[in-house]
Amino acid sequence: MKVRPLHDRVIVERVEEEQKTAGGIIIPDTAKEKPQEGKVIAVGPGRKDKDGKLIPMDVKKGDRILFGKYSGTEIKIDGTEYLIMRVDDILGVLE
């Protein structure tokens, strides 16, 4: 990928959820919601504070994260869909 996010933005690839429920029922594509879990693909350098000092990012490339349902902007690069969002839109890091 040839995209580098600026400032406090990250590029995220959605992680697909399980296709079945715990009871074994298969969920059709039309009934599924978009996943709110993803993998960080690229990270910007960070945000600058009032004095111009760089505040480092809390996430790094490869982290699995949780984000809000309507967070980010969808982009398509080389046929793959990604989200680009601010680090403030990230709710947590899965460990």
C-alpha positions in Angstrom: 0.0 0.0 0.0 1.3 3.4 -0.9 -0.7 5.6 1.5 0.8 7.2 4.6 -1.7 8.7 7.0 -1.0 12.3 8.3 -0.9 13.6 11.8 -3.1 11.6 14.2 -4.8 9.4 11.7 -4.7 5.6 11.2 -5.7 3.3 8.4 -7.7 0.3 9.5 -8.8 -2.9 7.7 -12.1 -4.3 9.1 -11.9 -7.8 10.5 -14.9 -10.0 9.4 -17.0 -11.5 12.1 -18.2 -15.1 12.4 -20.8 -16.1 9.8 -22.8 -18.3 12.3 -24.5 -17.7 15.6 -23.6 -19.8 18.7 -26.7 -22.0 17.9 -25.4 -22.7 14.4 -27.7 -20.4 12.4 -26.0 -18.9 9.4 -26.4 -15.1 9.1 -27.1 -13.8 5.6 -25.0 -10.9 4.2 -28.1 -8.6 4.2 -28.7 -9.0 7.9 -25.1 -8.5 9.0 -23.8 -5.2 10.4 -20.4 -4.0 9.5 -17.8 -5.1 12.1 -16.5 -2.7 14.6 -13.2 -4.5 15.0 -10.2 -4.0 12.8 -6.5 -4.3 12.3 -4.3 -1.2 12.1 -2.5 -1.1 8.7 -0.7 2.2 8.9 -0.2 4.9 11.6 0.6 8.6 11.2 3.4 10.3 13.2 1.1 11.8 15.9 -0.5 15.0 16.9 1.3 18.2 17.9 0.4 20.0 21.1 0.2 23.8 21.6 4.0 24.1 22.0 4.7 22.1 18.8 5.9 19.0 20.5 4.9 15.7 18.9 2.5 13.5 21.0 3.2 9.9 20.1 0.4 7.6 19.0 -1.2 5.0 21.4 -1.6 2.4 18.7 0.9 0.8 16.3 0.8 -1.1 13.0 -0.7 -4.6 13.5 -2.8 -3.8 16.6 -6.4 -5.1 16.7 -8.7 -2.3 17.7 -12.4 -1.6 18.5 -14.0 1.5 17.0 -17.4 3.2 16.9 -20.1 2.1 14.5 -19.9 5.2 12.3 -16.2 6.1 12.8 -13.9 6.9 10.0 -14.1 7.4 6.2 -14.3 4.4 3.9 -11.6 4.4 1.2 -10.7 1.8 -1.5 -7.1 1.1 -2.4 -6.1 -1.6 -4.9 -9.6 -3.1 -4.7 -9.5 -3.5 -0.8 -11.7 -1.4 1.5 -10.1 0.4 4.4 -11.1 3.0 6.9 -9.1 6.1 7.7 -9.9 7.6 11.1 -8.5 9.8 13.8 -6.9 8.0 16.8 -9.7 9.7 18.9 -12.3 7.4 17.2 -10.5 4.3 18.5 -12.3 2.9 21.6 -9.7 0.3 22.6 -6.9 -2.1 21.7 -7.6 -5.8 21.9 -4.8 -7.8 23.7 
